[in-house]
């Protein structure tokens, strides 16, 4: 079962009562990276973004810690990185704040920006960008 069919929302999967996972397989990507902004109290991802590029050139981008529905695909970043695999490819990308979390640790607009910034950091780390360079891109 593909991940997009398995994960159905926050703390919800396609598993039926009594079913258990016996194996998980992943294709080996040509490139993959993850970057997160740590939650100040728990150190979990306030917003984290994983990017992967397959050997065939397909791109998958998933964000965690930002959506009210749990893990989400970020198709706008996928399209930008498929056209140009670089952190700069995300400069013109706009992430909607609709459906994103809004709490004392960050507004939905802040999390939308973090998705873009962490996506750029993930892709940039695979192209030799220095680990701290993304910090200059966060707007407050």
C-alpha positions in Angstrom: 0.0 0.0 0.0 1.4 3.4 -0.9 2.0 5.9 1.9 -0.5 8.4 0.5 -3.2 5.6 0.8 -2.0 4.4 4.2 -1.9 7.8 6.1 -5.4 9.2 6.3 -5.0 12.1 8.7 -3.7 13.0 12.1 -3.2 9.7 14.1 -5.3 7.9 11.4 -4.2 5.1 9.1 -5.9 2.6 6.7 -5.2 -0.3 9.1 -8.3 -2.2 10.1 -8.8 -3.5 13.7 -6.4 -6.5 14.3 -4.2 -5.7 11.4 -0.5 -5.1 12.0 2.4 -3.9 9.8 4.7 -6.7 8.9 7.0 -5.0 6.4 7.8 -1.6 5.1 9.7 -0.9 1.9 11.1 2.2 0.4 12.6 2.8 -3.0 16.1 4.1 -2.8 16.0 7.8 -3.9 18.7 9.4 -5.9 18.7 12.3 -3.4 16.8 12.9 -0.2 17.0 15.3 2.7 15.1 16.5 5.8 15.1 19.8 7.7 13.1 20.9 10.7 12.4 23.8 12.9 12.4 22.4 16.4 9.5 23.0 18.7 11.0 25.0 21.6 9.6 22.7 24.4 9.5 19.2 22.9 12.3 19.5 20.3 9.9 17.7 17.9 9.4 19.3 14.5 7.4 22.6 14.7 7.6 22.1 11.0 9.7 19.6 9.2 10.1 18.9 5.4 11.4 15.8 3.7 12.3 16.0 0.0 13.2 13.1 -2.2 14.1 12.8 -5.9 13.9 9.4 -7.5 16.4 8.0 -10.1 13.6 8.6 -12.7 13.4 12.3 -11.7 10.1 12.3 -9.8 10.0 14.5 -6.7 8.1 13.9 -3.5 7.8 16.4 -0.7 6.1 15.9 2.7 5.8 18.2 5.6 5.1 17.3 9.2 4.1 19.5 12.2 2.3 22.1 10.1 -1.0 20.7 9.0 -4.2 20.2 11.1 -4.5 16.9 9.3 -1.0 15.5 10.1 1.6 14.8 7.4 0.9 16.5 4.1 2.3 16.4 0.6 3.5 19.8 -0.7 2.8 19.6 -4.4 3.8 23.2 -5.1 7.4 22.5 -3.9 7.4 19.1 -5.7 6.6 20.9 -9.0 9.2 23.6 -8.4 12.0 21.1 -7.5 11.1 18.8 -10.4 11.6 21.7 -12.8 14.8 22.9 -11.0 16.4 20.9 -8.2 17.8 23.8 -6.1 16.9 25.7 -3.1 16.4 28.8 -5.3 13.6 27.0 -7.2 11.4 27.7 -4.2 11.8 31.5 -4.3 8.6 32.0 -6.2 6.6 29.3 -4.4 3.7 30.4 -2.3 2.4 27.9 0.4 -1.2 28.4 1.5 -1.8 28.8 5.2 -5.3 27.2 4.8 -5.6 24.1 7.0 -2.3 24.7 8.8 -1.9 24.8 12.6 -2.2 28.1 14.4 -1.1 28.2 18.0 1.2 30.0 20.5 4.3 28.5 18.8 3.5 29.7 15.4 0.7 31.1 13.2 -0.6 29.3 10.1 1.2 32.0 8.0 4.5 31.3 9.9 4.1 27.6 9.4 3.4 28.1 5.6 6.7 30.1 5.4 8.5 27.4 7.4 7.4 24.7 4.9 9.0 26.7 2.1 12.1 27.5 4.1 12.6 23.9 5.4 11.9 22.6 1.8 14.7 24.9 0.5 17.0 23.8 3.3 16.3 20.1 2.5 17.0 20.6 -1.2 19.9 23.0 -0.6 21.7 20.6 1.8 21.8 18.1 -1.1 23.4 20.7 -3.4 26.2 21.8 -1.0 24.4 24.7 0.8 25.9 25.3 4.2 23.8 23.8 7.0 23.0 27.2 8.6 22.2 29.1 5.4 18.4 28.5 5.6 18.2 30.5 8.8 18.6 33.7 6.9 15.4 32.9 5.0 13.0 32.8 7.9 10.7 35.8 8.1 9.2 36.7 11.5 
